[in-house]
Amino acid sequence: MAMSPGPLLLVFVLGLFATPPTLAQNNPRYKKFLTQHYDANPTGRDDRYCERKMNERHLTSPCKDVNTFIHDSTNNIKAVCGEKGSPYGENLRISDSPFQVTTCKHRGGSPRPPCRYRASSGYRRIVIACENGFPVHLDESVINV
C-alpha cells in the first residue's frame, strides 16, 4: 500500500517556515548584534539619544568607544547577508545601498560611567559579518563607505 506524499509534503513545507525564526532565537551572536546595533524607530538621534540608548543597551560598563545603531527593519539588515549585500574583504558583506544610522562616539575621559557620547547621524553602507544568514558583527572600522 503506497502512502500519498500529501501529509509528508505538508510537514516539510511547514518545517521550512518554522526553522528560520528558531535559528534566530537560538543564535546568541545575532541577539547580541540586535541589542548593540538595531533601533528601528529612533527618537532624537542627538547626543542625548546616544547616552540614553547606550545605557539602555548596557554598553556603558566600561564606556564603549564607538557604537552604531542601524535604523531599518531586521529583514532589510538580514538581507545584506544575502541578495542585498556583496562580499567585502574576508568574511564580510557590504550593503548594496545605504542605511540610516546613528553613530555614538565616546567623548573621552574616564571609561567608567557616567559615559558621555557625541552623536552623528546620516546614511551609509554597512559592513557586517554573517553567520547562517544572520548578521553577527558590525564592522565599526568602515564608517565612510
C-alpha positions in Angstrom: 0.0 0.0 0.0 1.6 3.3 -1.1 1.3 6.4 1.0 0.4 9.7 -0.7 3.1 12.4 -0.4 0.5 15.0 0.7 1.0 14.8 4.5 4.8 14.4 4.3 5.0 17.4 1.9 2.9 19.5 4.3 5.1 18.7 7.2 8.2 19.5 5.1 6.8 22.9 4.0 5.7 23.8 7.5 9.2 22.9 8.7 10.8 25.3 6.2 8.8 28.2 7.6 9.3 27.3 11.3 13.1 26.9 11.0 14.4 30.4 10.4 12.8 32.1 13.4 14.1 29.2 15.6 17.6 29.6 14.2 17.4 33.4 15.0 16.2 32.7 18.5 18.9 30.2 19.2 21.7 32.4 17.9 23.2 34.4 20.7 25.5 36.3 18.4 22.6 37.5 16.3 20.7 38.6 19.5 23.8 40.5 20.7 24.1 42.2 17.3 20.4 43.3 17.6 21.0 44.6 21.1 24.1 46.6 20.1 23.1 47.9 16.7 19.4 47.7 15.9 16.9 50.5 16.6 14.2 50.6 14.0 12.4 53.8 15.3 14.9 56.2 16.9 13.8 59.2 18.8 16.1 62.2 18.6 19.3 60.9 17.1 21.3 63.5 19.1 23.8 63.3 22.0 21.0 62.6 24.5 19.7 59.8 22.2 23.2 58.1 22.3 23.6 58.4 26.0 20.1 57.0 26.7 20.4 54.1 24.2 23.9 53.2 25.3 22.7 53.0 28.9 19.5 51.1 28.0 21.5 48.6 26.0 24.1 48.1 28.8 27.0 49.3 26.6 28.5 51.6 29.3 30.4 49.4 31.7 33.0 50.2 30.6 32.1 53.0 28.2 32.1 51.6 24.7 34.3 53.8 22.4 32.1 53.7 19.3 28.7 52.1 18.5 26.4 52.5 15.5 22.7 52.0 15.6 21.0 51.0 12.3 17.5 52.3 11.8 15.7 49.9 9.5 13.9 46.6 9.7 15.6 43.4 10.8 14.6 41.8 7.4 16.4 44.6 5.5 19.5 44.2 7.6 19.5 40.4 7.3 19.2 40.8 3.5 22.7 42.2 3.5 23.8 38.7 4.3 22.2 37.6 1.0 20.9 39.3 -2.1 21.2 42.9 -0.8 24.9 42.7 0.0 28.2 42.0 -1.7 31.4 40.3 -0.4 33.7 42.7 1.2 37.2 41.7 2.4 37.5 38.5 4.2 34.2 37.1 5.6 32.3 40.4 5.5 29.4 41.7 3.5 28.7 45.4 2.4 25.2 46.6 1.9 24.3 47.5 -1.7 22.5 50.6 -0.6 22.9 53.0 2.4 21.1 52.6 5.7 20.0 55.4 8.1 22.4 55.2 11.0 23.4 57.0 14.2 27.0 56.6 15.4 27.7 57.3 19.0 31.3 58.1 19.9 32.6 58.3 23.5 33.7 61.9 24.3 36.7 60.7 26.2 37.6 60.9 29.8 37.0 58.0 32.1 36.0 54.7 30.7 33.6 54.3 33.7 30.1 55.6 33.8 28.6 58.1 33.5 29.5 57.9 29.8 29.1 60.9 27.5 28.6 60.4 23.8 28.6 62.6 20.7 26.1 61.6 18.0 26.5 61.7 14.3 23.6 60.7 12.1 23.3 60.1 8.4 23.2 57.4 5.8 25.9 55.0 4.9 26.5 51.5 3.6 27.1 49.0 6.4 29.7 46.3 6.6 28.7 43.2 8.6 29.8 39.6 9.3 27.1 37.0 8.8 26.6 33.5 10.3 23.9 31.2 8.9 22.3 34.1 7.1 22.1 36.4 10.2 24.3 39.4 10.9 26.5 38.9 13.9 29.0 41.7 13.8 29.0 45.3 12.5 32.5 46.4 11.4 32.9 49.9 13.0 36.2 50.5 11.3 34.4 51.0 7.9 32.3 54.2 8.5 32.6 56.3 5.4 31.9 54.0 2.5 
